[in-house]
Amino acid sequence: MNKKNQVVSFRIGNELFGVYIDVVQEIVRVPEITPVPEMPDFVEGVINLRGKIVSTVELGKKLKIDSSGQSRSSRILIVDIERKTVGLLVDAVTEILRVPPESIEPTPDIATAVGAEYIMGVGKLTDKLIILLDLKNILKADEIRKLSSDERADEPMGAPPGGSLAAA
Amino acid sequence: MDEYTFTEQELAELKDVFFNEASEILQSLNQEVLDLESGGDRDESLKNIQRYLHTFKGNSRALGFTCLNTLSHKSEDLLRTVHDDSLDVDRGLIDLLFAINDNLQLTVDGYRTDVPVSVDGRLFERIEAYLSTTGNNGSAGKHPGPPPPSVSKDNGAGVYDIFVAFNKKCKKKSSGVRKILKKIAAHGNVLDILPRIDSSEIEEADRFTILFGSADPSALPEQLLAIPSIVETVEIKKHESEATGQPAPVNAGPAVQREQAQMLRVEAQRVDKILNLVGELVIGRSIVGQVVSEIEDQFKKEGFTKKLSEADAFMEKTLSQLQKNVMKIRMLPISQVFRKFPRVVRDLSVEKDKEVELVMQGEKTELDKSLLDAIGEPLIHLVRNAVDHGIESPEERQRLGKPRTGTITLKASHDGNQIVIDVKDDGAGFDPAKFRESAVAKGIKTREEADRLSDGDAMDLIFLSGFSTADVVTDISGRGYGMDIVRTTVEALKGRIQVRSQPGEGSVFTLRLPLTLAIIRAMLFWAGNKLFALPMSSIEKITRVKDSTIQTVSGKRVLRFREKVISLIALDESLDLRGSNNGSRPKKFVIVVGLADKLYGFLVDRLVGQQELVIKVLDNHWGTVNCSSGASIQGDGRVVLILDAAALVTREIQREAQKA
């Protein structure tokens, strides 16, 4: 079987998603997640992946889909996005599917809450539809917005401590 | 001869090695020239300089860096003449040697960064001029060099390559070459021959090259060499590249060879990789350690429990030794940074007409390579400032009854887990009163605030950005230029900087830095229901507080601490910790941190204690995290954020400002 067409499928809420297997490093159970202040709110926190610290995105929040909440079936997909290692928290990993290129509709014409910028296409399988995600944009879109809104707040960083807090 | 051509990768590696060595050689060269100037052992210095140049020449020739090769070659001749003819070592020579050194370094940097550069042609003229004014031009042939038949001075207008292809009928090639050499001897100097005529290669070769120095190339017609029985073709070209594919033998001086035998050149990255792996091993061990202690609790009486804990203890001990030793590989003596300074001080004091003596102490003090690379800039800044603005002019000093020559002392020492570097001068010093005035003038402090500052605190104002740029405070003009940058750099290295001064007697800048950036000593504590760490280097003091001792000033919590009132920041609130629900619970401890001229207190729930933490990089994919630059993994696998005190305070100030 051609590895190129293999897709790891997973569930968030009631929707089925997939990412190509070559970006997935591994799938792990959910360890303790340490929240990190100042990270965007769709980032759940960081986990310890065998001594490496990996930030974990709550994918449902990012895609604006109601997740069924963390449970025993929750998993973290460790993926490689443009050489960055990121964890994706999903409700459940279902299976590895073969999605032949000819079964992929490039433009999604089905009703889904997910923004088109995250979708690479929709795979039409015999018994189900699977939304193929474009992970690059998942990191990027918000990154850009976040950075530009932070620019203003970053400015006073170099300023001397002082201002209203200065009581001494 | 077989021409061996390097693969691109091999060549790149060789070049890397060359660049690193070149910089080291040039630094040593620089030092020798300084020694020579300060009246050290003249012959010894000259010999060393010549040796460094020779090594440099060999190395650069092997890689085909023609510019470098030619200049170092020329300079070597210069040195030889000075040495052999016992010429005076005067200011002109010293300046020339520094210029050569700088030019070589510049050209090396050019090659390294692929920016095409060539050696300043005027430098050759200067060398020639120096030799001719001292009447020693043309000492050629005086010094028999190592490679046969003779290496003598190339004192002519240029260096040429003579490419000769042997006639296939030529049987005794070495004698053929000798004949050719005889013919050209009158027209210039043979610098080198490849392959050597005394080597066996010459008989196998179908061509050979003469490196020839000649004053007048027109006097050297190619026909002169056209001896039909020996020569097939002759070609004479202006010398471009002496790299013939075969690396020239590098004749390093004995001292250099000895050093190389004991040293192992390893890429820093490789050591870092090992250090990381050891760090992970330490984490792995502590996870095992925790399981072991659980087993100990449950199976106290079993025989294997004791064996297991012994094995675990042994492993822990060995691992910690391993970690220390790997860390040590990265430790380098601070002399690597210090040795730049004699030159900096010399050049600047000449420029500013000052007389300055530089004293260096504790040069063997070791610190982590990453720190070593980073502290050079701030230190240079401090040293330059000391020469430029600290030390008075010789006349002024005399008038004040001080010795004409000012002294700048650079001193490094260890203090526990920190390295302390003092930059001290016996110059004018600072007047805290002037600092107070300019702080008020600049609007940084109100008159009352300024008057309340202790002298020390007033002087630390120098580190505030925008405080003492030249355009504002002419009285202490320039002295503060870039001081905020110095502070920022030092703080980014988890260090602190302080200044103390007596007006008229001089000043001391004191830098305190951790020994390494890979492991820090940190205080672990709970805030909200999360565990955090703060580097001990940023902690001034930790104090226990009762609710009743915390007062409020216009709605903000403050604490009296050492005669001061300091602002308090409740960390759990400040960090918006999810799921923390203890806003009302009385806090137990205040961690006092010092930032520039101010103290702040972090309110936390519970202290865990000090620990050595191996710092892991915290991904900052979204670029939003300022309050923490790293994290560490605990024995139980839990991730602990290492907080950045300065960023937390800045963040809090911003929040307050937004609220207002």
HADDOCK unambig.tbl for C-alpha pairs under 7 A between the chains (distance, minus, plus):
assign (segid A and resid 34 and name CA) (segid B and resid 639 and name CA) 6.28 0.50 0.50
assign (segid A and resid 37 and name CA) (segid B and resid 575 and name CA) 5.70 0.50 0.50
assign (segid A and resid 37 and name CA) (segid B and resid 576 and name CA) 6.93 0.50 0.50
assign (segid A and resid 38 and name CA) (segid B and resid 624 and name CA) 5.86 0.50 0.50
assign (segid A and resid 38 and name CA) (segid B and resid 625 and name CA) 5.11 0.50 0.50
assign (segid A and resid 39 and name CA) (segid B and resid 624 and name CA) 5.77 0.50 0.50
assign (segid A and resid 39 and name CA) (segid B and resid 625 and name CA) 5.87 0.50 0.50
assign (segid A and resid 47 and name CA) (segid B and resid 639 and name CA) 6.87 0.50 0.50
assign (segid A and resid 48 and name CA) (segid B and resid 637 and name CA) 6.68 0.50 0.50
assign (segid A and resid 48 and name CA) (segid B and resid 639 and name CA) 6.35 0.50 0.50
assign (segid A and resid 51 and name CA) (segid B and resid 280 and name CA) 5.83 0.50 0.50
assign (segid A and resid 53 and name CA) (segid B and resid 618 and name CA) 6.43 0.50 0.50
assign (segid A and resid 54 and name CA) (segid B and resid 619 and name CA) 6.78 0.50 0.50
assign (segid A and resid 55 and name CA) (segid B and resid 619 and name CA) 6.51 0.50 0.50
assign (segid A and resid 143 and name CA) (segid B and resid 622 and name CA) 5.13 0.50 0.50
assign (segid A and resid 147 and name CA) (segid B and resid 623 and name CA) 6.68 0.50 0.50
assign (segid A and resid 157 and name CA) (segid B and resid 650 and name CA) 6.43 0.50 0.50
assign (segid A and resid 159 and name CA) (segid B and resid 465 and name CA) 6.88 0.50 0.50
assign (segid A and resid 160 and name CA) (segid B and resid 464 and name CA) 6.00 0.50 0.50
assign (segid A and resid 160 and name CA) (segid B and resid 465 and name CA) 6.58 0.50 0.50
assign (segid A and resid 161 and name CA) (segid B and resid 650 and name CA) 6.58 0.50 0.50
assign (segid A and resid 163 and name CA) (segid B and resid 653 and name CA) 6.85 0.50 0.50
assign (segid A and resid 164 and name CA) (segid B and resid 656 and name CA) 6.79 0.50 0.50
assign (segid A and resid 164 and name CA) (segid B and resid 657 and name CA) 6.87 0.50 0.50
assign (segid A and resid 165 and name CA) (segid B and resid 567 and name CA) 6.47 0.50 0.50
assign (segid A and resid 165 and name CA) (segid B and resid 653 and name CA) 6.10 0.50 0.50
assign (segid A and resid 166 and name CA) (segid B and resid 567 and name CA) 6.90 0.50 0.50
assign (segid A and resid 167 and name CA) (segid B and resid 565 and name CA) 6.42 0.50 0.50
assign (segid A and resid 167 and name CA) (segid B and resid 566 and name CA) 6.17 0.50 0.50
assign (segid A and resid 167 and name CA) (segid B and resid 567 and name CA) 6.08 0.50 0.50
assign (segid A and resid 168 and name CA) (segid B and resid 564 and name CA) 6.32 0.50 0.50
assign (segid A and resid 168 and name CA) (segid B and resid 565 and name CA) 5.22 0.50 0.50
assign (segid A and resid 168 and name CA) (segid B and resid 566 and name CA) 5.75 0.50 0.50
